[in-house]
């Protein structure tokens, strides 16, 4: 099986996010959609006969280019929402808008990614419809993906670490165990790569460092393996082949949904 190249989803031109309808509680502001912290959420007030339009410019004269759409920390599967990303040349949203991809109904509440042909437009919005209850979304962004390379050593996509407490008696017998959460672990290795890959990685590191972003290792056959992660603190890419190449060792951690 030929795997895809590793993809990072961190680049976006979005600088603000607004919504046509937002829960009156200030904790659920639409600005939370770009915050990247899962506990900060936007909440609408919609039901099955209303529409929510979390939307953003950047507006006329300031185009945004996108080829991916991603959202996480949501309940859109549970409330039966139909989701689509739309763009417009005018921002009128009066029938001139175009769907970036075919509208779909999320099957669950895990992170969802849609990739599409690159589009540049001054106006964008996410359209949610058909909800049975108020929609909730923690992270919503779209922009340009960065495609790196095939990993030199295949990652174990199911590598995880259990976090919790195990209580034992004096003789070591397990009395009780408490699972708090499960951590995703992603290790990527690129051996003897050229300066083109280094330039991409360096741009990512300078932009994100240890901040949160999304990474995918195989969106074709494993489309659900898109994780919100943070990089480990060290950025170490030693020279190889007498300085003609570099070895990259990247380590990421995230919460299993």
ABEGO torsion letter per residue (X at the ends): XBBBBBBBBABBABABBBBABBBABAAABAAAAAAGBAABBBBBABBAABBBBBBBOAEBGBBBBBABBBBBGBAAAAAGBBBBBBBBAAGAGAGABBBABBBBBBABABBBBBBBBBBBBABBBBBBBGBABBBBBABBBBEBBBBBBBBABBBBAABBBBBEBBBBBAAGBBABBBBABBBBBBBBBBBGBBAAAAAAAAAAAAAAEABBBBBBABAAABAABBBBBBBBABBBBBBBGGGABBBBBBBBBBBBX
